[in-house]
Amino acid sequence: MKCMKCGKNALQSTTSEAIEMDFGLLVIRNIPCYKCEECDEIFYTGDVVQKIEEITETVKQFMQEVTIIDFAKVA
């Protein structure tokens, strides 16, 4: 895959994402992504974005001030 920002190679990797929500902070770890070798830009596939949205909606039901989810365990 080519980086949409700089055009260099983007390799499969994993990352973590912190999402500020109205009632706290959601941290999702081990998210599959493509990461650019040159500029470190992160890209998600459509199915990963959909799963992140599902996780976010589910977490709203039981969210505490800080919630940490492992993507690999819920995907």
N, C-alpha and C positions, 0 to 999 in steps of 0.2 A: 504494500500500500504506500502511496505517496502522501506526504504531508500537504495539507490544504493551505498551510500558511507559507512554507518556504520551498516546497517541492522536493525535498530530500526524502530518504527512506523512513518509513514509520514501521516499527516492529511491534509484534504482540508483546504485551506486558500486563501488569496489574497496577492499580493505583488506589488511593483512598480519597474520599470526597467528604468534606464537611458542609452540611446544608443548614443554614440558619432558618429556623422555623419560628412562628409566632410564640410558641411556648417552650422553646428550648433548642438544643443543637443536636442534629442527627449526624453521626459519623458512619459512613459505609466503607468498609475495608475490603481489599482484595477484589476490586472491580476490574473485570477484563477490559482492556483498552488497547489502542495502538498509540505508541509514543514515538515521536520524531527523534531520530539520532542526532540531529543538528540543533534544533531549537527547543526541544523538550515539550512541544505542544502535545496535548492529549486529545484523542478522538475516540468516541464510543460508536459502536454499531447501533442500528435501530432497535434490535431486540434487547440490548443492554440498557438503552435509554428507557424502553418500555418497562423493564424490570425495576429500574431505579424509581420510576414513577409509581409502580405498584407498591414497592417497599415504603415509599414516602406516605402513600395513602393509608397503608396498614398501620404504620407506626403512629399516625395521628390518634389512633384509638387508645393506645397505652403509653404514649410518650411521657417520659420524665424530663427533667431539666436537661440531661445529657443521655442520649441513647446511642449505643454502638452496635452496628449490625455487620456480620461477616457475609458479604455477597455470595461467596462460594457455598455457604451453608443454607441459604434460602433460595438460590437460583435453581 
